[in-house]
Amino acid sequence: MPLLAGAGAALVCALLAGGLALLGTQPARTIGARAPLPEAPVELARAEIPSDGPQEPAFSEGMDEDVALPGVEDAEAALNPSPEAAPVPAPVTPEAPLAGLFEPGPGGPLPIIASSGQRPDQAYAKAFDGDLDAPTIAVVIGGLGLNRALTLEAIETLPGEVTLSFVPYARDLQAWVDRARADGHEVLIELPMEPFDYPNNDPGPHTLLSDASEAENTRRLDWLLSRAAGYTGVINYLGARLGADAEALGHVFSVLETRGLTVFHDGSGRRPALASAQEMSGAQLALVDRLVDANPEASAIDNRLLELEALSLQNGTALGLGSPYPSTIENLAAWANSLPARGYQLAPASFVARQRLAAQADPES
């Protein structure tokens, strides 16, 4: 029996070997071919790729195994951009100073009215296509440039319609002005003016004084105004004593008017003296209606903002002034967002100044 089993297995193996040999001698079948193959196939392996330098192998030892198919990496980068791959473009700073609108000053460019008649307060004003019939409110936040954190918070948190005012002594003042304008804000420069308790209460170097000569105050003004470029106007810092001297203040206003700048004033001093100074100089003067954070508590700020709303309904416009307190910035930002739904519009300070100037020119309008 073992012999018979071995013989049977040998026979089966012989038959299988013969069958395979027979199949190997048959011509290969062409499946789905519609044209005969060329007699001499192209040897792609011998084709050379022109190159300006040595070619790296497509794959080499030690190469990263995480290989993506063509297009996959591009799609992933587009859907999930990294800061290095897709940097966020920085806002473009409007040009300042503009050609024809400045002359050399002791600290930099001094604003002037162009030969065409264009004024700096027109050229650097924020574009605003507002409703002339809507109750309009402007708010200026001053005291900026000295505290970096608070200045950045004001620039980045408040809407562009809020006007920002910078201290002339701030380090890198032009950079701050550029940053504010790039973020859409209109800019003012603060002018230190003499208070009643000067020099115990000293606003700073180059303060404008009531008993200084016109030439001296002009020299001080030139220094203050040449600290930066790109602002639409000025606003006082302190100045109750100078604000009570119509003649001295009138000279200051005259210089500012000849340079094409709008004057904003918080009312420090005496209103009749301010009115006389404006009449003497022909200055474009806009008086502040409310200090929004004389009391920096949130509830008090909200009440002052409501008073600005009431004044805008009564007079058509209202102008507020505040400081960069955290409570002021937070409450002002929330309040500004609510205005359009309630029928008010927030506007740059220059817009309100123009509205008031037009109303003065045509009281019946």
JOQUIGI-V513615 format. One record per pair of residues at least 12 apart in sequence whose C-alpha atoms are under 7 Angstrom apart, sorted by the first residue. I is the first residue (numbers start at 1). GAP is how many residues later the second one is. D is the distance in whole Angstrom. If there is no record, write none. Layout:
BEGIN
i;gap;d
I;GAP;D
I;GAP;D
END
This chain:
BEGIN
i;gap;d
91;91;5
91;92;7
92;90;6
93;85;6
93;88;6
93;89;4
94;87;7
94;88;7
96;133;6
96;134;5
97;132;5
97;133;6
100;14;5
101;12;6
101;13;5
101;19;6
105;117;7
105;121;6
106;116;7
106;117;6
106;120;7
107;116;6
107;119;5
107;120;5
108;118;5
108;119;6
108;120;7
109;117;5
109;120;7
110;115;6
110;116;5
111;148;6
112;147;4
112;148;6
113;146;6
113;147;5
119;141;5
120;112;6
120;140;6
120;141;6
121;111;4
121;112;6
121;139;6
121;140;5
121;141;6
124;106;6
124;107;6
124;108;5
125;61;6
125;107;6
125;225;6
126;59;7
126;60;6
126;222;7
134;210;6
134;211;7
135;177;5
135;178;5
135;181;5
135;182;6
135;209;5
135;210;6
136;176;6
136;180;6
136;181;5
136;182;6
136;208;6
136;209;5
136;210;6
136;211;7
137;171;7
137;175;6
137;180;6
137;181;5
137;182;6
137;208;6
137;209;5
137;210;6
138;24;7
138;180;6
138;181;5
138;182;6
138;208;6
138;209;5
138;210;6
138;211;5
138;214;7
139;23;6
139;24;6
139;180;6
139;181;5
139;182;6
139;210;7
140;22;6
140;23;5
140;24;6
140;25;7
140;180;6
140;181;5
140;182;6
141;22;6
141;23;5
141;24;6
141;180;6
141;181;5
141;182;5
141;183;6
142;22;6
142;23;4
142;24;6
142;180;6
142;181;5
142;182;7
143;22;6
143;23;6
143;24;6
143;180;6
143;181;7
144;21;6
144;22;5
144;23;6
145;21;6
145;22;6
145;25;5
145;28;7
145;31;7
146;24;5
150;174;6
154;170;7
154;175;6
155;25;6
155;28;7
157;176;7
158;171;7
158;175;5
160;23;7
160;24;5
160;25;5
161;24;6
161;185;6
161;186;5
161;187;5
162;23;6
162;186;6
163;22;6
163;23;5
163;24;6
163;185;6
163;186;6
164;21;7
164;22;6
164;23;5
164;24;6
165;22;6
165;23;4
165;24;5
165;25;6
166;22;6
166;23;5
166;24;6
167;22;6
167;23;5
168;21;6
168;22;6
168;56;6
168;59;6
173;55;6
174;54;5
174;55;7
186;162;7
187;44;5
187;45;6
188;43;5
188;44;6
188;45;5
188;46;5
188;47;7
189;42;7
189;44;7
189;45;5
189;46;6
190;44;6
190;45;5
190;46;6
190;47;6
191;43;7
191;44;6
191;45;5
191;46;6
192;12;7
192;15;5
192;16;6
192;44;6
192;45;5
192;46;6
193;14;5
193;15;5
193;16;6
193;43;6
193;44;6
193;45;6
193;46;4
193;49;6
194;13;6
194;14;6
194;15;5
194;16;7
194;44;7
194;45;4
194;46;7
194;47;6
194;48;5
195;43;6
195;44;4
195;45;5
195;46;5
195;47;7
196;44;6
196;45;5
206;14;5
208;12;7
209;33;6
210;32;5
210;35;7
210;38;6
214;37;7
232;29;6
232;30;7
233;28;5
233;29;4
233;30;6
234;28;7
234;29;5
234;30;6
235;28;6
235;29;5
235;30;5
236;29;6
236;30;7
238;30;7
239;29;6
239;30;7
240;28;5
240;29;4
241;28;6
243;25;6
243;26;4
243;27;6
243;30;7
243;31;6
244;25;5
244;26;5
244;29;6
245;28;6
246;27;5
246;28;6
246;30;6
246;31;5
247;30;7
249;28;6
250;27;4
250;28;7
250;30;6
250;31;6
253;24;7
253;25;7
253;28;6
253;30;6
254;27;5
254;29;7
257;26;5
262;22;5
262;23;6
263;21;6
263;22;5
263;23;6
264;21;6
264;22;5
264;23;6
265;21;6
265;22;5
265;23;6
266;21;6
266;22;5
267;20;6
267;21;7
286;67;6
288;31;5
288;32;6
288;33;7
289;29;6
289;30;5
289;31;6
290;14;7
290;29;7
290;30;5
290;31;6
291;29;6
291;30;5
291;31;6
292;12;5
292;13;7
292;28;6
292;29;6
292;30;5
293;29;6
293;30;7
293;35;7
296;31;7
296;32;7
298;29;6
298;33;7
301;27;7
317;35;6
END
